[in-house]
Amino acid sequence: MNYGLWLLRAKRWAQNPPSWGRVKLVLGVLAICIVIAGFEWAFGWPDWLTVNRLSAKP
């Protein structure tokens, strides 16, 4: 891993930070992912989302 490239990328990001709209978008997507993961953890995986194994036809 080349840490010099990461430092250059961090420097560019610090000079030109993302817009507030982009930050809100990323935080919104992250919040939706956390809500979905929390729902799955609390209530389990629904049966209607489970793929049934198809048996081979002779």
PDB file of N, CA, C and O in Angstrom:
ATOM      1  N   MET A   1       0.845  -1.177   0.000  1.00  0.00           N
ATOM      2  CA  MET A   1       0.000   0.000   0.000  1.00  0.00           C
ATOM      3  C   MET A   1       0.891   1.240   0.000  1.00  0.00           C
ATOM      4  O   MET A   1       1.829   1.346   0.790  1.00  0.00           O
ATOM      5  N   ASN A   2       0.589   2.151  -0.875  1.00  0.00           N
ATOM      6  CA  ASN A   2       1.406   3.345  -1.006  1.00  0.00           C
ATOM      7  C   ASN A   2       0.766   4.474  -0.199  1.00  0.00           C
ATOM      8  O   ASN A   2      -0.248   5.043  -0.604  1.00  0.00           O
ATOM      9  N   TYR A   3       1.368   4.789   0.940  1.00  0.00           N
ATOM     10  CA  TYR A   3       0.808   5.803   1.818  1.00  0.00           C
ATOM     11  C   TYR A   3       0.975   7.214   1.261  1.00  0.00           C
ATOM     12  O   TYR A   3       0.240   8.123   1.647  1.00  0.00           O
ATOM     13  N   GLY A   4       1.926   7.401   0.368  1.00  0.00           N
ATOM     14  CA  GLY A   4       2.105   8.707  -0.252  1.00  0.00           C
ATOM     15  C   GLY A   4       0.891   9.112  -1.078  1.00  0.00           C
ATOM     16  O   GLY A   4       0.480  10.272  -1.059  1.00  0.00           O
ATOM     17  N   LEU A   5       0.312   8.143  -1.810  1.00  0.00           N
ATOM     18  CA  LEU A   5      -0.879   8.446  -2.595  1.00  0.00           C
ATOM     19  C   LEU A   5      -2.058   8.782  -1.697  1.00  0.00           C
ATOM     20  O   LEU A   5      -2.862   9.656  -2.019  1.00  0.00           O
ATOM     21  N   TRP A   6      -2.161   8.079  -0.557  1.00  0.00           N
ATOM     22  CA  TRP A   6      -3.246   8.372   0.382  1.00  0.00           C
ATOM     23  C   TRP A   6      -3.079   9.768   0.977  1.00  0.00           C
ATOM     24  O   TRP A   6      -4.066  10.473   1.187  1.00  0.00           O
ATOM     25  N   LEU A   7      -1.849  10.169   1.245  1.00  0.00           N
ATOM     26  CA  LEU A   7      -1.610  11.505   1.775  1.00  0.00           C
ATOM     27  C   LEU A   7      -1.942  12.584   0.740  1.00  0.00           C
ATOM     28  O   LEU A   7      -2.495  13.628   1.085  1.00  0.00           O
ATOM     29  N   LEU A   8      -1.604  12.329  -0.530  1.00  0.00           N
ATOM     30  CA  LEU A   8      -1.960  13.282  -1.582  1.00  0.00           C
ATOM     31  C   LEU A   8      -3.476  13.380  -1.733  1.00  0.00           C
ATOM     32  O   LEU A   8      -4.014  14.471  -1.924  1.00  0.00           O
ATOM     33  N   ARG A   9      -4.163  12.243  -1.648  1.00  0.00           N
ATOM     34  CA  ARG A   9      -5.621  12.256  -1.744  1.00  0.00           C
ATOM     35  C   ARG A   9      -6.238  13.022  -0.568  1.00  0.00           C
ATOM     36  O   ARG A   9      -7.189  13.784  -0.750  1.00  0.00           O
ATOM     37  N   ALA A  10      -5.697  12.819   0.635  1.00  0.00           N
ATOM     38  CA  ALA A  10      -6.193  13.527   1.814  1.00  0.00           C
ATOM     39  C   ALA A  10      -5.937  15.031   1.690  1.00  0.00           C
ATOM     40  O   ALA A  10      -6.765  15.842   2.105  1.00  0.00           O
ATOM     41  N   LYS A  11      -4.799  15.396   1.121  1.00  0.00           N
ATOM     42  CA  LYS A  11      -4.484  16.812   0.920  1.00  0.00           C
ATOM     43  C   LYS A  11      -5.475  17.458  -0.041  1.00  0.00           C
ATOM     44  O   LYS A  11      -5.964  18.559   0.211  1.00  0.00           O
ATOM     45  N   ARG A  12      -5.775  16.760  -1.163  1.00  0.00           N
ATOM     46  CA  ARG A  12      -6.735  17.288  -2.119  1.00  0.00           C
ATOM     47  C   ARG A  12      -8.129  17.400  -1.506  1.00  0.00           C
ATOM     48  O   ARG A  12      -8.847  18.365  -1.765  1.00  0.00           O
ATOM     49  N   TRP A  13      -8.513  16.411  -0.692  1.00  0.00           N
ATOM     50  CA  TRP A  13      -9.820  16.420  -0.058  1.00  0.00           C
ATOM     51  C   TRP A  13      -9.914  17.563   0.949  1.00  0.00           C
ATOM     52  O   TRP A  13     -10.968  18.187   1.079  1.00  0.00           O
ATOM     53  N   ALA A  14      -8.820  17.842   1.662  1.00  0.00           N
ATOM     54  CA  ALA A  14      -8.819  18.943   2.633  1.00  0.00           C
ATOM     55  C   ALA A  14      -8.894  20.299   1.927  1.00  0.00           C
ATOM     56  O   ALA A  14      -9.504  21.234   2.445  1.00  0.00           O
ATOM     57  N   GLN A  15      -8.280  20.409   0.754  1.00  0.00           N
ATOM     58  CA  GLN A  15      -8.326  21.668   0.017  1.00  0.00           C
ATOM     59  C   GLN A  15      -9.683  21.893  -0.650  1.00  0.00           C
ATOM     60  O   GLN A  15     -10.151  23.028  -0.742  1.00  0.00           O
ATOM     61  N   ASN A  16     -10.313  20.818  -1.115  1.00  0.00           N
ATOM     62  CA  ASN A  16     -11.606  20.904  -1.793  1.00  0.00           C
ATOM     63  C   ASN A  16     -12.580  19.938  -1.127  1.00  0.00           C
ATOM     64  O   ASN A  16     -12.842  18.863  -1.668  1.00  0.00           O
ATOM     65  N   PRO A  17     -13.117  20.295   0.023  1.00  0.00           N
ATOM     66  CA  PRO A  17     -14.016  19.370   0.716  1.00  0.00           C
ATOM     67  C   PRO A  17     -15.318  19.189  -0.061  1.00  0.00           C
ATOM     68  O   PRO A  17     -15.682  20.038  -0.873  1.00  0.00           O
ATOM     69  N   PRO A  18     -16.022  18.074   0.191  1.00  0.00           N
ATOM     70  CA  PRO A  18     -17.284  17.849  -0.521  1.00  0.00           C
ATOM     71  C   PRO A  18     -18.339  18.864  -0.094  1.00  0.00           C
ATOM     72  O   PRO A  18     -18.263  19.453   0.984  1.00  0.00           O
ATOM     73  N   SER A  19     -19.317  19.049  -0.962  1.00  0.00           N
ATOM     74  CA  SER A  19     -20.384  20.002  -0.653  1.00  0.00           C
ATOM     75  C   SER A  19     -21.262  19.459   0.469  1.00  0.00           C
ATOM     76  O   SER A  19     -21.251  18.263   0.760  1.00  0.00           O
ATOM     77  N   TRP A  20     -22.029  20.365   1.099  1.00  0.00           N
ATOM     78  CA  TRP A  20     -22.900  19.961   2.199  1.00  0.00           C
ATOM     79  C   TRP A  20     -23.979  18.998   1.696  1.00  0.00           C
ATOM     80  O   TRP A  20     -24.405  18.109   2.432  1.00  0.00           O
ATOM     81  N   GLY A  21     -24.413  19.169   0.469  1.00  0.00           N
ATOM     82  CA  GLY A  21     -25.398  18.251  -0.105  1.00  0.00           C
ATOM     83  C   GLY A  21     -24.854  16.841  -0.241  1.00  0.00           C
ATOM     84  O   GLY A  21     -25.565  15.873   0.028  1.00  0.00           O
ATOM     85  N   ARG A  22     -23.589  16.712  -0.657  1.00  0.00           N
ATOM     86  CA  ARG A  22     -22.965  15.393  -0.791  1.00  0.00           C
ATOM     87  C   ARG A  22     -22.809  14.738   0.579  1.00  0.00           C
ATOM     88  O   ARG A  22     -23.012  13.532   0.718  1.00  0.00           O
ATOM     89  N   VAL A  23     -22.449  15.532   1.592  1.00  0.00           N
ATOM     90  CA  VAL A  23     -22.307  15.001   2.951  1.00  0.00           C
ATOM     91  C   VAL A  23     -23.654  14.499   3.455  1.00  0.00           C
ATOM     92  O   VAL A  23     -23.725  13.432   4.064  1.00  0.00           O
ATOM     93  N   LYS A  24     -24.734  15.262   3.207  1.00  0.00           N
ATOM     94  CA  LYS A  24     -26.071  14.839   3.642  1.00  0.00           C
ATOM     95  C   LYS A  24     -26.503  13.567   2.926  1.00  0.00           C
ATOM     96  O   LYS A  24     -27.128  12.697   3.532  1.00  0.00           O
ATOM     97  N   LEU A  25     -26.174  13.450   1.639  1.00  0.00           N
ATOM     98  CA  LEU A  25     -26.502  12.254   0.873  1.00  0.00           C
ATOM     99  C   LEU A  25     -25.815  11.018   1.456  1.00  0.00           C
ATOM    100  O   LEU A  25     -26.454   9.986   1.659  1.00  0.00           O
ATOM    101  N   VAL A  26     -24.527  11.125   1.722  1.00  0.00           N
ATOM    102  CA  VAL A  26     -23.777   9.988   2.275  1.00  0.00           C
ATOM    103  C   VAL A  26     -24.298   9.624   3.662  1.00  0.00           C
ATOM    104  O   VAL A  26     -24.447   8.442   3.973  1.00  0.00           O
ATOM    105  N   LEU A  27     -24.574  10.614   4.490  1.00  0.00           N
ATOM    106  CA  LEU A  27     -25.105  10.332   5.831  1.00  0.00           C
ATOM    107  C   LEU A  27     -26.503   9.719   5.753  1.00  0.00           C
ATOM    108  O   LEU A  27     -26.840   8.859   6.566  1.00  0.00           O
ATOM    109  N   GLY A  28     -27.310  10.140   4.803  1.00  0.00           N
ATOM    110  CA  GLY A  28     -28.636   9.567   4.625  1.00  0.00           C
ATOM    111  C   GLY A  28     -28.577   8.112   4.207  1.00  0.00           C
ATOM    112  O   GLY A  28     -29.315   7.282   4.739  1.00  0.00           O
ATOM    113  N   VAL A  29     -27.705   7.792   3.260  1.00  0.00           N
ATOM    114  CA  VAL A  29     -27.540   6.398   2.826  1.00  0.00           C
ATOM    115  C   VAL A  29     -27.027   5.548   3.979  1.00  0.00           C
ATOM    116  O   VAL A  29     -27.486   4.423   4.174  1.00  0.00           O
ATOM    117  N   LEU A  30     -26.086   6.074   4.737  1.00  0.00           N
ATOM    118  CA  LEU A  30     -25.560   5.354   5.895  1.00  0.00           C
ATOM    119  C   LEU A  30     -26.647   5.114   6.932  1.00  0.00           C
ATOM    120  O   LEU A  30     -26.715   4.031   7.513  1.00  0.00           O
ATOM    121  N   ALA A  31     -27.502   6.110   7.174  1.00  0.00           N
ATOM    122  CA  ALA A  31     -28.592   5.951   8.142  1.00  0.00           C
ATOM    123  C   ALA A  31     -29.582   4.889   7.676  1.00  0.00           C
ATOM    124  O   ALA A  31     -30.052   4.090   8.486  1.00  0.00           O
ATOM    125  N   ILE A  32     -29.904   4.868   6.394  1.00  0.00           N
ATOM    126  CA  ILE A  32     -30.822   3.853   5.866  1.00  0.00           C
ATOM    127  C   ILE A  32     -30.228   2.458   6.040  1.00  0.00           C
ATOM    128  O   ILE A  32     -30.939   1.525   6.415  1.00  0.00           O
ATOM    129  N   CYS A  33     -28.934   2.307   5.771  1.00  0.00           N
ATOM    130  CA  CYS A  33     -28.276   1.004   5.944  1.00  0.00           C
ATOM    131  C   CYS A  33     -28.310   0.564   7.407  1.00  0.00           C
ATOM    132  O   CYS A  33     -28.538  -0.611   7.693  1.00  0.00           O
ATOM    133  N   ILE A  34     -28.088   1.479   8.315  1.00  0.00           N
ATOM    134  CA  ILE A  34     -28.112   1.139   9.741  1.00  0.00           C
ATOM    135  C   ILE A  34     -29.518   0.745  10.173  1.00  0.00           C
ATOM    136  O   ILE A  34     -29.682  -0.189  10.959  1.00  0.00           O
ATOM    137  N   VAL A  35     -30.539   1.443   9.671  1.00  0.00           N
ATOM    138  CA  VAL A  35     -31.921   1.095  10.010  1.00  0.00           C
ATOM    139  C   VAL A  35     -32.273  -0.291   9.488  1.00  0.00           C
ATOM    140  O   VAL A  35     -32.888  -1.080  10.205  1.00  0.00           O
ATOM    141  N   ILE A  36     -31.896  -0.599   8.261  1.00  0.00           N
ATOM    142  CA  ILE A  36     -32.179  -1.925   7.702  1.00  0.00           C
ATOM    143  C   ILE A  36     -31.451  -3.009   8.488  1.00  0.00           C
ATOM    144  O   ILE A  36     -32.038  -4.049   8.787  1.00  0.00           O
ATOM    145  N   ALA A  37     -30.188  -2.785   8.828  1.00  0.00           N
ATOM    146  CA  ALA A  37     -29.430  -3.775   9.600  1.00  0.00           C
ATOM    147  C   ALA A  37     -30.018  -3.940  10.996  1.00  0.00           C
ATOM    148  O   ALA A  37     -30.078  -5.059  11.506  1.00  0.00           O
ATOM    149  N   GLY A  38     -30.449  -2.855  11.620  1.00  0.00           N
ATOM    150  CA  GLY A  38     -31.063  -2.943  12.943  1.00  0.00           C
ATOM    151  C   GLY A  38     -32.383  -3.688  12.903  1.00  0.00           C
ATOM    152  O   GLY A  38     -32.675  -4.475  13.804  1.00  0.00           O
ATOM    153  N   PHE A  39     -33.187  -3.453  11.872  1.00  0.00           N
ATOM    154  CA  PHE A  39     -34.452  -4.172  11.725  1.00  0.00           C
ATOM    155  C   PHE A  39     -34.201  -5.663  11.544  1.00  0.00           C
ATOM    156  O   PHE A  39     -34.885  -6.494  12.141  1.00  0.00           O
ATOM    157  N   GLU A  40     -33.213  -5.995  10.713  1.00  0.00           N
ATOM    158  CA  GLU A  40     -32.890  -7.407  10.488  1.00  0.00           C
ATOM    159  C   GLU A  40     -32.368  -8.050  11.757  1.00  0.00           C
ATOM    160  O   GLU A  40     -32.685  -9.207  12.037  1.00  0.00           O
ATOM    161  N   TRP A  41     -31.582  -7.330  12.523  1.00  0.00           N
ATOM    162  CA  TRP A  41     -31.042  -7.872  13.775  1.00  0.00           C
ATOM    163  C   TRP A  41     -32.155  -8.069  14.808  1.00  0.00           C
ATOM    164  O   TRP A  41     -32.147  -9.065  15.532  1.00  0.00           O
ATOM    165  N   ALA A  42     -33.095  -7.152  14.886  1.00  0.00           N
ATOM    166  CA  ALA A  42     -34.145  -7.214  15.899  1.00  0.00           C
ATOM    167  C   ALA A  42     -35.219  -8.237  15.556  1.00  0.00           C
ATOM    168  O   ALA A  42     -35.704  -8.936  16.446  1.00  0.00           O
ATOM    169  N   PHE A  43     -35.597  -8.338  14.300  1.00  0.00           N
ATOM    170  CA  PHE A  43     -36.732  -9.183  13.917  1.00  0.00           C
ATOM    171  C   PHE A  43     -36.345 -10.396  13.087  1.00  0.00           C
ATOM    172  O   PHE A  43     -37.190 -11.257  12.843  1.00  0.00           O
ATOM    173  N   GLY A  44     -35.124 -10.493  12.656  1.00  0.00           N
ATOM    174  CA  GLY A  44     -34.691 -11.634  11.850  1.00  0.00           C
ATOM    175  C   GLY A  44     -34.982 -11.428  10.369  1.00  0.00           C
ATOM    176  O   GLY A  44     -35.614 -10.451   9.968  1.00  0.00           O
ATOM    177  N   TRP A  45     -34.512 -12.355   9.585  1.00  0.00           N
ATOM    178  CA  TRP A  45     -34.675 -12.290   8.138  1.00  0.00           C
ATOM    179  C   TRP A  45     -36.064 -12.813   7.777  1.00  0.00           C
ATOM    180  O   TRP A  45     -36.426 -13.909   8.206  1.00  0.00           O
ATOM    181  N   PRO A  46     -36.854 -12.065   7.004  1.00  0.00           N
ATOM    182  CA  PRO A  46     -38.206 -12.526   6.675  1.00  0.00           C
ATOM    183  C   PRO A  46     -38.187 -13.740   5.744  1.00  0.00           C
ATOM    184  O   PRO A  46     -37.309 -13.878   4.892  1.00  0.00           O
ATOM    185  N   ASP A  47     -39.171 -14.610   5.926  1.00  0.00           N
ATOM    186  CA  ASP A  47     -39.239 -15.820   5.114  1.00  0.00           C
ATOM    187  C   ASP A  47     -39.493 -15.512   3.641  1.00  0.00           C
ATOM    188  O   ASP A  47     -39.026 -16.243   2.768  1.00  0.00           O
ATOM    189  N   TRP A  48     -40.225 -14.441   3.360  1.00  0.00           N
ATOM    190  CA  TRP A  48     -40.530 -14.140   1.970  1.00  0.00           C
ATOM    191  C   TRP A  48     -39.314 -13.647   1.194  1.00  0.00           C
ATOM    192  O   TRP A  48     -39.353 -13.583  -0.035  1.00  0.00           O
ATOM    193  N   LEU A  49     -38.221 -13.295   1.902  1.00  0.00           N
ATOM    194  CA  LEU A  49     -36.989 -12.901   1.210  1.00  0.00           C
ATOM    195  C   LEU A  49     -36.009 -14.060   1.053  1.00  0.00           C
ATOM    196  O   LEU A  49     -34.973 -13.911   0.405  1.00  0.00           O
ATOM    197  N   THR A  50     -36.323 -15.192   1.631  1.00  0.00           N
ATOM    198  CA  THR A  50     -35.438 -16.340   1.561  1.00  0.00           C
ATOM    199  C   THR A  50     -35.688 -17.106   0.270  1.00  0.00           C
ATOM    200  O   THR A  50     -36.833 -17.408  -0.065  1.00  0.00           O
ATOM    201  N   VAL A  51     -34.639 -17.416  -0.441  1.00  0.00           N
ATOM    202  CA  VAL A  51     -34.760 -18.162  -1.689  1.00  0.00           C
ATOM    203  C   VAL A  51     -34.867 -19.636  -1.349  1.00  0.00           C
ATOM    204  O   VAL A  51     -34.026 -20.185  -0.636  1.00  0.00           O
ATOM    205  N   ASN A  52     -35.912 -20.272  -1.867  1.00  0.00           N
ATOM    206  CA  ASN A  52     -36.067 -21.701  -1.653  1.00  0.00           C
ATOM    207  C   ASN A  52     -35.192 -22.462  -2.624  1.00  0.00           C
ATOM    208  O   ASN A  52     -34.980 -22.039  -3.760  1.00  0.00           O
ATOM    209  N   ARG A  53     -34.696 -23.572  -2.168  1.00  0.00           N
ATOM    210  CA  ARG A  53     -33.835 -24.385  -3.026  1.00  0.00           C
ATOM    211  C   ARG A  53     -34.701 -25.100  -4.053  1.00  0.00           C
ATOM    212  O   ARG A  53     -35.679 -25.759  -3.701  1.00  0.00           O
ATOM    213  N   LEU A  54     -34.346 -24.970  -5.290  1.00  0.00           N
ATOM    214  CA  LEU A  54     -35.100 -25.621  -6.357  1.00  0.00           C
ATOM    215  C   LEU A  54     -34.585 -27.036  -6.544  1.00  0.00           C
ATOM    216  O   LEU A  54     -33.380 -27.261  -6.652  1.00  0.00           O
ATOM    217  N   SER A  55     -35.490 -27.969  -6.581  1.00  0.00           N
ATOM    218  CA  SER A  55     -35.070 -29.354  -6.800  1.00  0.00           C
ATOM    219  C   SER A  55     -34.896 -29.578  -8.298  1.00  0.00           C
ATOM    220  O   SER A  55     -35.607 -29.000  -9.121  1.00  0.00           O
ATOM    221  N   ALA A  56     -33.945 -30.423  -8.624  1.00  0.00           N
ATOM    222  CA  ALA A  56     -33.677 -30.725 -10.038  1.00  0.00           C
ATOM    223  C   ALA A  56     -34.785 -31.620 -10.580  1.00  0.00           C
ATOM    224  O   ALA A  56     -35.165 -32.600  -9.940  1.00  0.00           O
ATOM    225  N   LYS A  57     -35.292 -31.288 -11.737  1.00  0.00           N
ATOM    226  CA  LYS A  57     -36.334 -32.102 -12.361  1.00  0.00           C
ATOM    227  C   LYS A  57     -35.682 -33.275 -13.092  1.00  0.00           C
ATOM    228  O   LYS A  57     -34.677 -33.103 -13.782  1.00  0.00           O
ATOM    229  N   PRO A  58     -36.267 -34.481 -12.935  1.00  0.00           N
ATOM    230  CA  PRO A  58     -35.671 -35.662 -13.609  1.00  0.00           C
ATOM    231  C   PRO A  58     -35.853 -35.633 -15.106  1.00  0.00           C
ATOM    232  O   PRO A  58     -35.409 -36.549 -15.799  1.00  0.00           O
TER     233      PRO A  58
END
